[in-house]
Amino acid sequence: MDEREDDREYSVVVNDEEQFSIWFADRPLPDGWRAEGTSGTRQECLDHIERVWTDMRPRSVRERLAAG
């Protein structure tokens, strides 16, 4: 399917390490992931992730580095 023709609904999901992804809105979430609260087209979700996920390091790495 061409991305421009993809009219499915997606949800932005996040895991315990605060890593983001997208998931089909009509499917159960995979273990370890929770809905972030944003849904829409694939591109809308990817655009949202690009705006909010500014530090790609996993949460555990950020915390360890911050602790010194």
GUDREN-820127 format. One record per atom (N, C-alpha, C): residue in one letter; atom name; residue number from 0; x, y, z. Coordinates in nm, 3 decimals, m for minus. Each point is the difference from the previous one (the first is absolute). Layout:
BEGIN
<minu><residuo>a</residuo><atomo>CA</atomo><num>NUM</num><xx>X</xx><yy>Y</yy><zz>Z</zz></minu>
...
//
This chain:
BEGIN
<minu><residuo>m</residuo><atomo>N</atomo><num>0</num><xx>0.084</xx><yy>m0.118</yy><zz>0.000</zz></minu>
<minu><residuo>m</residuo><atomo>CA</atomo><num>0</num><xx>m0.084</xx><yy>0.118</yy><zz>0.000</zz></minu>
<minu><residuo>m</residuo><atomo>C</atomo><num>0</num><xx>0.089</xx><yy>0.124</yy><zz>0.000</zz></minu>
<minu><residuo>d</residuo><atomo>N</atomo><num>1</num><xx>m0.032</xx><yy>0.093</yy><zz>m0.085</zz></minu>
<minu><residuo>d</residuo><atomo>CA</atomo><num>1</num><xx>0.071</xx><yy>0.127</yy><zz>m0.008</zz></minu>
<minu><residuo>d</residuo><atomo>C</atomo><num>1</num><xx>m0.030</xx><yy>0.082</yy><zz>0.125</zz></minu>
<minu><residuo>e</residuo><atomo>N</atomo><num>2</num><xx>0.103</xx><yy>0.059</yy><zz>0.062</zz></minu>
<minu><residuo>e</residuo><atomo>CA</atomo><num>2</num><xx>m0.020</xx><yy>0.079</yy><zz>0.122</zz></minu>
<minu><residuo>e</residuo><atomo>C</atomo><num>2</num><xx>m0.102</xx><yy>0.111</yy><zz>m0.019</zz></minu>
<minu><residuo>r</residuo><atomo>N</atomo><num>3</num><xx>m0.007</xx><yy>0.058</yy><zz>m0.118</zz></minu>
<minu><residuo>r</residuo><atomo>CA</atomo><num>3</num><xx>m0.093</xx><yy>0.108</yy><zz>m0.026</zz></minu>
<minu><residuo>r</residuo><atomo>C</atomo><num>3</num><xx>m0.145</xx><yy>m0.049</yy><zz>m0.001</zz></minu>
<minu><residuo>e</residuo><atomo>N</atomo><num>4</num><xx>m0.020</xx><yy>m0.129</yy><zz>m0.018</zz></minu>
<minu><residuo>e</residuo><atomo>CA</atomo><num>4</num><xx>m0.133</xx><yy>m0.058</yy><zz>m0.004</zz></minu>
<minu><residuo>e</residuo><atomo>C</atomo><num>4</num><xx>m0.039</xx><yy>m0.065</yy><zz>0.133</zz></minu>
<minu><residuo>d</residuo><atomo>N</atomo><num>5</num><xx>0.087</xx><yy>0.005</yy><zz>0.097</zz></minu>
<minu><residuo>d</residuo><atomo>CA</atomo><num>5</num><xx>m0.024</xx><yy>m0.064</yy><zz>0.129</zz></minu>
<minu><residuo>d</residuo><atomo>C</atomo><num>5</num><xx>m0.095</xx><yy>0.086</yy><zz>0.082</zz></minu>
<minu><residuo>d</residuo><atomo>N</atomo><num>6</num><xx>m0.125</xx><yy>m0.043</yy><zz>0.007</zz></minu>
<minu><residuo>d</residuo><atomo>CA</atomo><num>6</num><xx>m0.099</xx><yy>0.077</yy><zz>0.075</zz></minu>
<minu><residuo>d</residuo><atomo>C</atomo><num>6</num><xx>m0.035</xx><yy>m0.065</yy><zz>0.134</zz></minu>
<minu><residuo>r</residuo><atomo>N</atomo><num>7</num><xx>0.085</xx><yy>m0.094</yy><zz>0.043</zz></minu>
<minu><residuo>r</residuo><atomo>CA</atomo><num>7</num><xx>m0.023</xx><yy>m0.066</yy><zz>0.128</zz></minu>
<minu><residuo>r</residuo><atomo>C</atomo><num>7</num><xx>0.030</xx><yy>0.096</yy><zz>0.115</zz></minu>
<minu><residuo>e</residuo><atomo>N</atomo><num>8</num><xx>m0.060</xx><yy>m0.027</yy><zz>0.114</zz></minu>
<minu><residuo>e</residuo><atomo>CA</atomo><num>8</num><xx>0.023</xx><yy>0.081</yy><zz>0.120</zz></minu>
<minu><residuo>e</residuo><atomo>C</atomo><num>8</num><xx>0.111</xx><yy>m0.064</yy><zz>0.082</zz></minu>
<minu><residuo>y</residuo><atomo>N</atomo><num>9</num><xx>0.092</xx><yy>0.083</yy><zz>0.044</zz></minu>
<minu><residuo>y</residuo><atomo>CA</atomo><num>9</num><xx>0.112</xx><yy>m0.044</yy><zz>0.082</zz></minu>
<minu><residuo>y</residuo><atomo>C</atomo><num>9</num><xx>m0.006</xx><yy>0.070</yy><zz>0.135</zz></minu>
<minu><residuo>s</residuo><atomo>N</atomo><num>10</num><xx>0.070</xx><yy>m0.057</yy><zz>0.097</zz></minu>
<minu><residuo>s</residuo><atomo>CA</atomo><num>10</num><xx>0.017</xx><yy>0.061</yy><zz>0.130</zz></minu>
<minu><residuo>s</residuo><atomo>C</atomo><num>10</num><xx>0.149</xx><yy>0.011</yy><zz>0.029</zz></minu>
<minu><residuo>v</residuo><atomo>N</atomo><num>11</num><xx>0.037</xx><yy>0.106</yy><zz>0.069</zz></minu>
<minu><residuo>v</residuo><atomo>CA</atomo><num>11</num><xx>0.137</xx><yy>0.014</yy><zz>0.048</zz></minu>
<minu><residuo>v</residuo><atomo>C</atomo><num>11</num><xx>0.010</xx><yy>m0.080</yy><zz>0.129</zz></minu>
<minu><residuo>v</residuo><atomo>N</atomo><num>12</num><xx>0.101</xx><yy>m0.082</yy><zz>0.011</zz></minu>
<minu><residuo>v</residuo><atomo>CA</atomo><num>12</num><xx>0.021</xx><yy>m0.083</yy><zz>0.118</zz></minu>
<minu><residuo>v</residuo><atomo>C</atomo><num>12</num><xx>0.139</xx><yy>0.028</yy><zz>0.057</zz></minu>
<minu><residuo>v</residuo><atomo>N</atomo><num>13</num><xx>0.015</xx><yy>m0.028</yy><zz>0.128</zz></minu>
<minu><residuo>v</residuo><atomo>CA</atomo><num>13</num><xx>0.127</xx><yy>0.023</yy><zz>0.068</zz></minu>
<minu><residuo>v</residuo><atomo>C</atomo><num>13</num><xx>0.025</xx><yy>m0.115</yy><zz>0.096</zz></minu>
<minu><residuo>n</residuo><atomo>N</atomo><num>14</num><xx>0.127</xx><yy>m0.035</yy><zz>0.018</zz></minu>
<minu><residuo>n</residuo><atomo>CA</atomo><num>14</num><xx>0.032</xx><yy>m0.109</yy><zz>0.093</zz></minu>
<minu><residuo>n</residuo><atomo>C</atomo><num>14</num><xx>0.060</xx><yy>0.056</yy><zz>0.129</zz></minu>
<minu><residuo>d</residuo><atomo>N</atomo><num>15</num><xx>0.038</xx><yy>m0.087</yy><zz>0.091</zz></minu>
<minu><residuo>d</residuo><atomo>CA</atomo><num>15</num><xx>0.053</xx><yy>0.044</yy><zz>0.130</zz></minu>
<minu><residuo>d</residuo><atomo>C</atomo><num>15</num><xx>0.131</xx><yy>0.075</yy><zz>m0.013</zz></minu>
<minu><residuo>e</residuo><atomo>N</atomo><num>16</num><xx>0.070</xx><yy>m0.016</yy><zz>m0.108</zz></minu>
<minu><residuo>e</residuo><atomo>CA</atomo><num>16</num><xx>0.125</xx><yy>0.072</yy><zz>m0.024</zz></minu>
<minu><residuo>e</residuo><atomo>C</atomo><num>16</num><xx>m0.025</xx><yy>0.133</yy><zz>m0.071</zz></minu>
<minu><residuo>e</residuo><atomo>N</atomo><num>17</num><xx>m0.127</xx><yy>0.036</yy><zz>m0.015</zz></minu>
<minu><residuo>e</residuo><atomo>CA</atomo><num>17</num><xx>m0.043</xx><yy>0.124</yy><zz>m0.065</zz></minu>
<minu><residuo>e</residuo><atomo>C</atomo><num>17</num><xx>0.045</xx><yy>0.008</yy><zz>m0.146</zz></minu>
<minu><residuo>q</residuo><atomo>N</atomo><num>18</num><xx>m0.005</xx><yy>m0.116</yy><zz>m0.066</zz></minu>
<minu><residuo>q</residuo><atomo>CA</atomo><num>18</num><xx>0.025</xx><yy>m0.009</yy><zz>m0.143</zz></minu>
<minu><residuo>q</residuo><atomo>C</atomo><num>18</num><xx>m0.135</xx><yy>m0.001</yy><zz>m0.069</zz></minu>
<minu><residuo>f</residuo><atomo>N</atomo><num>19</num><xx>m0.013</xx><yy>0.072</yy><zz>m0.110</zz></minu>
<minu><residuo>f</residuo><atomo>CA</atomo><num>19</num><xx>m0.126</xx><yy>0.016</yy><zz>m0.070</zz></minu>
<minu><residuo>f</residuo><atomo>C</atomo><num>19</num><xx>m0.008</xx><yy>m0.086</yy><zz>m0.125</zz></minu>
<minu><residuo>s</residuo><atomo>N</atomo><num>20</num><xx>m0.122</xx><yy>m0.033</yy><zz>m0.038</zz></minu>
<minu><residuo>s</residuo><atomo>CA</atomo><num>20</num><xx>m0.028</xx><yy>m0.072</yy><zz>m0.123</zz></minu>
<minu><residuo>s</residuo><atomo>C</atomo><num>20</num><xx>m0.145</xx><yy>0.026</yy><zz>m0.037</zz></minu>
<minu><residuo>i</residuo><atomo>N</atomo><num>21</num><xx>m0.042</xx><yy>m0.057</yy><zz>m0.112</zz></minu>
<minu><residuo>i</residuo><atomo>CA</atomo><num>21</num><xx>m0.141</xx><yy>0.007</yy><zz>m0.038</zz></minu>
<minu><residuo>i</residuo><atomo>C</atomo><num>21</num><xx>m0.054</xx><yy>m0.142</yy><zz>m0.008</zz></minu>
<minu><residuo>w</residuo><atomo>N</atomo><num>22</num><xx>m0.132</xx><yy>m0.011</yy><zz>0.018</zz></minu>
<minu><residuo>w</residuo><atomo>CA</atomo><num>22</num><xx>m0.066</xx><yy>m0.129</yy><zz>0.003</zz></minu>
<minu><residuo>w</residuo><atomo>C</atomo><num>22</num><xx>m0.138</xx><yy>0.016</yy><zz>m0.059</zz></minu>
<minu><residuo>f</residuo><atomo>N</atomo><num>23</num><xx>m0.050</xx><yy>m0.103</yy><zz>m0.065</zz></minu>
<minu><residuo>f</residuo><atomo>CA</atomo><num>23</num><xx>m0.135</xx><yy>0.005</yy><zz>m0.055</zz></minu>
<minu><residuo>f</residuo><atomo>C</atomo><num>23</num><xx>m0.100</xx><yy>0.022</yy><zz>0.113</zz></minu>
<minu><residuo>a</residuo><atomo>N</atomo><num>24</num><xx>m0.085</xx><yy>0.101</yy><zz>m0.013</zz></minu>
<minu><residuo>a</residuo><atomo>CA</atomo><num>24</num><xx>m0.093</xx><yy>0.038</yy><zz>0.107</zz></minu>
<minu><residuo>a</residuo><atomo>C</atomo><num>24</num><xx>m0.101</xx><yy>m0.109</yy><zz>0.032</zz></minu>
<minu><residuo>d</residuo><atomo>N</atomo><num>25</num><xx>m0.029</xx><yy>m0.086</yy><zz>m0.097</zz></minu>
<minu><residuo>d</residuo><atomo>CA</atomo><num>25</num><xx>m0.102</xx><yy>m0.102</yy><zz>0.021</zz></minu>
<minu><residuo>d</residuo><atomo>C</atomo><num>25</num><xx>0.056</xx><yy>m0.134</yy><zz>0.048</zz></minu>
<minu><residuo>r</residuo><atomo>N</atomo><num>26</num><xx>0.127</xx><yy>m0.002</yy><zz>0.036</zz></minu>
<minu><residuo>r</residuo><atomo>CA</atomo><num>26</num><xx>0.061</xx><yy>m0.125</yy><zz>0.047</zz></minu>
<minu><residuo>r</residuo><atomo>C</atomo><num>26</num><xx>0.043</xx><yy>0.014</yy><zz>0.146</zz></minu>
<minu><residuo>p</residuo><atomo>N</atomo><num>27</num><xx>m0.001</xx><yy>m0.111</yy><zz>0.073</zz></minu>
<minu><residuo>p</residuo><atomo>CA</atomo><num>27</num><xx>0.047</xx><yy>0.005</yy><zz>0.139</zz></minu>
<minu><residuo>p</residuo><atomo>C</atomo><num>27</num><xx>0.148</xx><yy>0.042</yy><zz>0.003</zz></minu>
<minu><residuo>l</residuo><atomo>N</atomo><num>28</num><xx>0.035</xx><yy>0.075</yy><zz>0.103</zz></minu>
<minu><residuo>l</residuo><atomo>CA</atomo><num>28</num><xx>0.139</xx><yy>0.044</yy><zz>0.012</zz></minu>
<minu><residuo>l</residuo><atomo>C</atomo><num>28</num><xx>0.090</xx><yy>m0.117</yy><zz>0.035</zz></minu>
<minu><residuo>p</residuo><atomo>N</atomo><num>29</num><xx>0.122</xx><yy>0.001</yy><zz>m0.052</zz></minu>
<minu><residuo>p</residuo><atomo>CA</atomo><num>29</num><xx>0.094</xx><yy>m0.106</yy><zz>0.037</zz></minu>
<minu><residuo>p</residuo><atomo>C</atomo><num>29</num><xx>0.043</xx><yy>0.016</yy><zz>0.146</zz></minu>
<minu><residuo>d</residuo><atomo>N</atomo><num>30</num><xx>0.042</xx><yy>m0.109</yy><zz>0.060</zz></minu>
<minu><residuo>d</residuo><atomo>CA</atomo><num>30</num><xx>0.047</xx><yy>0.005</yy><zz>0.138</zz></minu>
<minu><residuo>d</residuo><atomo>C</atomo><num>30</num><xx>0.111</xx><yy>0.104</yy><zz>0.014</zz></minu>
<minu><residuo>g</residuo><atomo>N</atomo><num>31</num><xx>m0.005</xx><yy>0.076</yy><zz>0.108</zz></minu>
<minu><residuo>g</residuo><atomo>CA</atomo><num>31</num><xx>0.104</xx><yy>0.096</yy><zz>0.028</zz></minu>
<minu><residuo>g</residuo><atomo>C</atomo><num>31</num><xx>m0.023</xx><yy>0.138</yy><zz>m0.059</zz></minu>
<minu><residuo>w</residuo><atomo>N</atomo><num>32</num><xx>m0.110</xx><yy>0.018</yy><zz>m0.072</zz></minu>
<minu><residuo>w</residuo><atomo>CA</atomo><num>32</num><xx>m0.030</xx><yy>0.128</yy><zz>m0.063</zz></minu>
<minu><residuo>w</residuo><atomo>C</atomo><num>32</num><xx>m0.133</xx><yy>0.052</yy><zz>0.052</zz></minu>
<minu><residuo>r</residuo><atomo>N</atomo><num>33</num><xx>m0.013</xx><yy>0.134</yy><zz>0.006</zz></minu>
<minu><residuo>r</residuo><atomo>CA</atomo><num>33</num><xx>m0.126</xx><yy>0.063</yy><zz>0.040</zz></minu>
<minu><residuo>r</residuo><atomo>C</atomo><num>33</num><xx>m0.031</xx><yy>0.113</yy><zz>m0.097</zz></minu>
<minu><residuo>a</residuo><atomo>N</atomo><num>34</num><xx>m0.127</xx><yy>0.030</yy><zz>m0.012</zz></minu>
<minu><residuo>a</residuo><atomo>CA</atomo><num>34</num><xx>m0.042</xx><yy>0.110</yy><zz>m0.088</zz></minu>
<minu><residuo>a</residuo><atomo>C</atomo><num>34</num><xx>0.048</xx><yy>0.131</yy><zz>0.058</zz></minu>
<minu><residuo>e</residuo><atomo>N</atomo><num>35</num><xx>0.053</xx><yy>0.087</yy><zz>m0.083</zz></minu>
<minu><residuo>e</residuo><atomo>CA</atomo><num>35</num><xx>0.051</xx><yy>0.130</yy><zz>0.042</zz></minu>
<minu><residuo>e</residuo><atomo>C</atomo><num>35</num><xx>m0.111</xx><yy>0.103</yy><zz>m0.001</zz></minu>
<minu><residuo>g</residuo><atomo>N</atomo><num>36</num><xx>m0.104</xx><yy>m0.023</yy><zz>m0.082</zz></minu>
<minu><residuo>g</residuo><atomo>CA</atomo><num>36</num><xx>m0.114</xx><yy>0.091</yy><zz>m0.004</zz></minu>
<minu><residuo>g</residuo><atomo>C</atomo><num>36</num><xx>m0.023</xx><yy>0.066</yy><zz>m0.133</zz></minu>
<minu><residuo>t</residuo><atomo>N</atomo><num>37</num><xx>0.093</xx><yy>m0.015</yy><zz>m0.092</zz></minu>
<minu><residuo>t</residuo><atomo>CA</atomo><num>37</num><xx>m0.014</xx><yy>0.059</yy><zz>m0.133</zz></minu>
<minu><residuo>t</residuo><atomo>C</atomo><num>37</num><xx>m0.038</xx><yy>m0.107</yy><zz>m0.099</zz></minu>
<minu><residuo>s</residuo><atomo>N</atomo><num>38</num><xx>m0.095</xx><yy>0.031</yy><zz>m0.088</zz></minu>
<minu><residuo>s</residuo><atomo>CA</atomo><num>38</num><xx>m0.036</xx><yy>m0.093</yy><zz>m0.107</zz></minu>
<minu><residuo>s</residuo><atomo>C</atomo><num>38</num><xx>m0.030</xx><yy>0.081</yy><zz>m0.125</zz></minu>
<minu><residuo>g</residuo><atomo>N</atomo><num>39</num><xx>0.003</xx><yy>m0.068</yy><zz>m0.112</zz></minu>
<minu><residuo>g</residuo><atomo>CA</atomo><num>39</num><xx>m0.026</xx><yy>0.065</yy><zz>m0.128</zz></minu>
<minu><residuo>g</residuo><atomo>C</atomo><num>39</num><xx>0.058</xx><yy>m0.083</yy><zz>m0.112</zz></minu>
<minu><residuo>t</residuo><atomo>N</atomo><num>40</num><xx>0.029</xx><yy>0.066</yy><zz>m0.111</zz></minu>
<minu><residuo>t</residuo><atomo>CA</atomo><num>40</num><xx>0.062</xx><yy>m0.070</yy><zz>m0.112</zz></minu>
<minu><residuo>t</residuo><atomo>C</atomo><num>40</num><xx>0.143</xx><yy>m0.037</yy><zz>0.038</zz></minu>
<minu><residuo>r</residuo><atomo>N</atomo><num>41</num><xx>0.058</xx><yy>m0.085</yy><zz>m0.080</zz></minu>
<minu><residuo>r</residuo><atomo>CA</atomo><num>41</num><xx>0.140</xx><yy>m0.041</yy><zz>0.025</zz></minu>
<minu><residuo>r</residuo><atomo>C</atomo><num>41</num><xx>0.089</xx><yy>0.123</yy><zz>0.005</zz></minu>
<minu><residuo>q</residuo><atomo>N</atomo><num>42</num><xx>m0.016</xx><yy>0.089</yy><zz>m0.098</zz></minu>
<minu><residuo>q</residuo><atomo>CA</atomo><num>42</num><xx>0.086</xx><yy>0.117</yy><zz>m0.007</zz></minu>
<minu><residuo>q</residuo><atomo>C</atomo><num>42</num><xx>m0.025</xx><yy>0.096</yy><zz>0.115</zz></minu>
<minu><residuo>e</residuo><atomo>N</atomo><num>43</num><xx>m0.123</xx><yy>0.017</yy><zz>0.041</zz></minu>
<minu><residuo>e</residuo><atomo>CA</atomo><num>43</num><xx>m0.029</xx><yy>0.086</yy><zz>0.115</zz></minu>
<minu><residuo>e</residuo><atomo>C</atomo><num>43</num><xx>0.067</xx><yy>m0.052</yy><zz>0.126</zz></minu>
<minu><residuo>c</residuo><atomo>N</atomo><num>44</num><xx>m0.004</xx><yy>m0.130</yy><zz>0.018</zz></minu>
<minu><residuo>c</residuo><atomo>CA</atomo><num>44</num><xx>0.063</xx><yy>m0.060</yy><zz>0.118</zz></minu>
<minu><residuo>c</residuo><atomo>C</atomo><num>44</num><xx>0.152</xx><yy>0.013</yy><zz>m0.007</zz></minu>
<minu><residuo>l</residuo><atomo>N</atomo><num>45</num><xx>0.057</xx><yy>m0.023</yy><zz>m0.116</zz></minu>
<minu><residuo>l</residuo><atomo>CA</atomo><num>45</num><xx>0.145</xx><yy>0.014</yy><zz>m0.015</zz></minu>
<minu><residuo>l</residuo><atomo>C</atomo><num>45</num><xx>0.043</xx><yy>0.145</yy><zz>0.021</zz></minu>
<minu><residuo>d</residuo><atomo>N</atomo><num>46</num><xx>m0.078</xx><yy>0.094</yy><zz>m0.049</zz></minu>
<minu><residuo>d</residuo><atomo>CA</atomo><num>46</num><xx>0.031</xx><yy>0.142</yy><zz>0.020</zz></minu>
<minu><residuo>d</residuo><atomo>C</atomo><num>46</num><xx>m0.004</xx><yy>0.035</yy><zz>0.148</zz></minu>
<minu><residuo>h</residuo><atomo>N</atomo><num>47</num><xx>m0.098</xx><yy>m0.053</yy><zz>0.071</zz></minu>
<minu><residuo>h</residuo><atomo>CA</atomo><num>47</num><xx>m0.010</xx><yy>0.024</yy><zz>0.145</zz></minu>
<minu><residuo>h</residuo><atomo>C</atomo><num>47</num><xx>0.123</xx><yy>m0.055</yy><zz>0.071</zz></minu>
<minu><residuo>i</residuo><atomo>N</atomo><num>48</num><xx>0.039</xx><yy>m0.122</yy><zz>m0.033</zz></minu>
<minu><residuo>i</residuo><atomo>CA</atomo><num>48</num><xx>0.117</xx><yy>m0.061</yy><zz>0.063</zz></minu>
<minu><residuo>i</residuo><atomo>C</atomo><num>48</num><xx>0.124</xx><yy>0.086</yy><zz>m0.026</zz></minu>
<minu><residuo>e</residuo><atomo>N</atomo><num>49</num><xx>0.014</xx><yy>0.050</yy><zz>m0.120</zz></minu>
<minu><residuo>e</residuo><atomo>CA</atomo><num>49</num><xx>0.115</xx><yy>0.083</yy><zz>m0.033</zz></minu>
<minu><residuo>e</residuo><atomo>C</atomo><num>49</num><xx>0.005</xx><yy>0.126</yy><zz>0.087</zz></minu>
<minu><residuo>r</residuo><atomo>N</atomo><num>50</num><xx>m0.116</xx><yy>0.055</yy><zz>0.031</zz></minu>
<minu><residuo>r</residuo><atomo>CA</atomo><num>50</num><xx>m0.006</xx><yy>0.121</yy><zz>0.084</zz></minu>
<minu><residuo>r</residuo><atomo>C</atomo><num>50</num><xx>0.031</xx><yy>m0.029</yy><zz>0.147</zz></minu>
<minu><residuo>v</residuo><atomo>N</atomo><num>51</num><xx>m0.047</xx><yy>m0.113</yy><zz>0.052</zz></minu>
<minu><residuo>v</residuo><atomo>CA</atomo><num>51</num><xx>0.009</xx><yy>m0.024</yy><zz>0.144</zz></minu>
<minu><residuo>v</residuo><atomo>C</atomo><num>51</num><xx>0.118</xx><yy>m0.088</yy><zz>0.043</zz></minu>
<minu><residuo>w</residuo><atomo>N</atomo><num>52</num><xx>0.052</xx><yy>m0.083</yy><zz>m0.088</zz></minu>
<minu><residuo>w</residuo><atomo>CA</atomo><num>52</num><xx>0.108</xx><yy>m0.091</yy><zz>0.039</zz></minu>
<minu><residuo>w</residuo><atomo>C</atomo><num>52</num><xx>0.133</xx><yy>0.065</yy><zz>m0.037</zz></minu>
<minu><residuo>t</residuo><atomo>N</atomo><num>53</num><xx>0.045</xx><yy>0.089</yy><zz>0.087</zz></minu>
<minu><residuo>t</residuo><atomo>CA</atomo><num>53</num><xx>0.118</xx><yy>0.080</yy><zz>m0.031</zz></minu>
<minu><residuo>t</residuo><atomo>C</atomo><num>53</num><xx>0.130</xx><yy>m0.062</yy><zz>0.049</zz></minu>
<minu><residuo>d</residuo><atomo>N</atomo><num>54</num><xx>m0.008</xx><yy>m0.095</yy><zz>0.090</zz></minu>
<minu><residuo>d</residuo><atomo>CA</atomo><num>54</num><xx>0.119</xx><yy>m0.069</yy><zz>0.050</zz></minu>
<minu><residuo>d</residuo><atomo>C</atomo><num>54</num><xx>m0.021</xx><yy>m0.149</yy><zz>m0.023</zz></minu>
<minu><residuo>m</residuo><atomo>N</atomo><num>55</num><xx>0.071</xx><yy>m0.055</yy><zz>m0.096</zz></minu>
<minu><residuo>m</residuo><atomo>CA</atomo><num>55</num><xx>m0.022</xx><yy>m0.138</yy><zz>m0.041</zz></minu>
<minu><residuo>m</residuo><atomo>C</atomo><num>55</num><xx>0.057</xx><yy>m0.103</yy><zz>0.098</zz></minu>
<minu><residuo>r</residuo><atomo>N</atomo><num>56</num><xx>0.076</xx><yy>0.045</yy><zz>0.098</zz></minu>
<minu><residuo>r</residuo><atomo>CA</atomo><num>56</num><xx>0.058</xx><yy>m0.095</yy><zz>0.094</zz></minu>
<minu><residuo>r</residuo><atomo>C</atomo><num>56</num><xx>m0.110</xx><yy>m0.060</yy><zz>0.087</zz></minu>
<minu><residuo>p</residuo><atomo>N</atomo><num>57</num><xx>0.009</xx><yy>m0.131</yy><zz>0.029</zz></minu>
<minu><residuo>p</residuo><atomo>CA</atomo><num>57</num><xx>m0.096</xx><yy>m0.061</yy><zz>0.091</zz></minu>
<minu><residuo>p</residuo><atomo>C</atomo><num>57</num><xx>0.003</xx><yy>0.069</yy><zz>0.136</zz></minu>
<minu><residuo>r</residuo><atomo>N</atomo><num>58</num><xx>m0.113</xx><yy>0.001</yy><zz>0.068</zz></minu>
<minu><residuo>r</residuo><atomo>CA</atomo><num>58</num><xx>m0.013</xx><yy>0.066</yy><zz>0.131</zz></minu>
<minu><residuo>r</residuo><atomo>C</atomo><num>58</num><xx>0.107</xx><yy>m0.049</yy><zz>0.098</zz></minu>
<minu><residuo>s</residuo><atomo>N</atomo><num>59</num><xx>0.027</xx><yy>m0.130</yy><zz>0.003</zz></minu>
<minu><residuo>s</residuo><atomo>CA</atomo><num>59</num><xx>0.098</xx><yy>m0.054</yy><zz>0.095</zz></minu>
<minu><residuo>s</residuo><atomo>C</atomo><num>59</num><xx>0.140</xx><yy>0.056</yy><zz>m0.026</zz></minu>
<minu><residuo>v</residuo><atomo>N</atomo><num>60</num><xx>0.034</xx><yy>0.022</yy><zz>m0.124</zz></minu>
<minu><residuo>v</residuo><atomo>CA</atomo><num>60</num><xx>0.131</xx><yy>0.058</yy><zz>m0.033</zz></minu>
<minu><residuo>v</residuo><atomo>C</atomo><num>60</num><xx>0.005</xx><yy>0.146</yy><zz>0.044</zz></minu>
<minu><residuo>r</residuo><atomo>N</atomo><num>61</num><xx>m0.105</xx><yy>0.076</yy><zz>m0.028</zz></minu>
<minu><residuo>r</residuo><atomo>CA</atomo><num>61</num><xx>m0.004</xx><yy>0.140</yy><zz>0.042</zz></minu>
<minu><residuo>r</residuo><atomo>C</atomo><num>61</num><xx>0.013</xx><yy>0.012</yy><zz>0.151</zz></minu>
<minu><residuo>e</residuo><atomo>N</atomo><num>62</num><xx>m0.072</xx><yy>m0.084</yy><zz>0.073</zz></minu>
<minu><residuo>e</residuo><atomo>CA</atomo><num>62</num><xx>0.006</xx><yy>0.004</yy><zz>0.146</zz></minu>
<minu><residuo>e</residuo><atomo>C</atomo><num>62</num><xx>0.137</xx><yy>m0.037</yy><zz>0.053</zz></minu>
<minu><residuo>r</residuo><atomo>N</atomo><num>63</num><xx>0.061</xx><yy>m0.102</yy><zz>m0.059</zz></minu>
<minu><residuo>r</residuo><atomo>CA</atomo><num>63</num><xx>0.133</xx><yy>m0.042</yy><zz>0.044</zz></minu>
<minu><residuo>r</residuo><atomo>C</atomo><num>63</num><xx>0.102</xx><yy>0.109</yy><zz>m0.025</zz></minu>
<minu><residuo>l</residuo><atomo>N</atomo><num>64</num><xx>m0.006</xx><yy>0.065</yy><zz>m0.114</zz></minu>
<minu><residuo>l</residuo><atomo>CA</atomo><num>64</num><xx>0.093</xx><yy>0.107</yy><zz>m0.031</zz></minu>
<minu><residuo>l</residuo><atomo>C</atomo><num>64</num><xx>m0.023</xx><yy>0.123</yy><zz>0.088</zz></minu>
<minu><residuo>a</residuo><atomo>N</atomo><num>65</num><xx>m0.125</xx><yy>0.027</yy><zz>0.032</zz></minu>
<minu><residuo>a</residuo><atomo>CA</atomo><num>65</num><xx>m0.031</xx><yy>0.115</yy><zz>0.085</zz></minu>
<minu><residuo>a</residuo><atomo>C</atomo><num>65</num><xx>0.050</xx><yy>m0.023</yy><zz>0.143</zz></minu>
<minu><residuo>a</residuo><atomo>N</atomo><num>66</num><xx>0.000</xx><yy>m0.126</yy><zz>0.044</zz></minu>
<minu><residuo>a</residuo><atomo>CA</atomo><num>66</num><xx>0.045</xx><yy>m0.033</yy><zz>0.135</zz></minu>
<minu><residuo>a</residuo><atomo>C</atomo><num>66</num><xx>0.152</xx><yy>0.007</yy><zz>0.012</zz></minu>
<minu><residuo>g</residuo><atomo>N</atomo><num>67</num><xx>0.067</xx><yy>m0.003</yy><zz>m0.115</zz></minu>
<minu><residuo>g</residuo><atomo>CA</atomo><num>67</num><xx>0.145</xx><yy>0.010</yy><zz>0.002</zz></minu>
<minu><residuo>g</residuo><atomo>C</atomo><num>67</num><xx>0.061</xx><yy>m0.132</yy><zz>0.015</zz></minu>
//
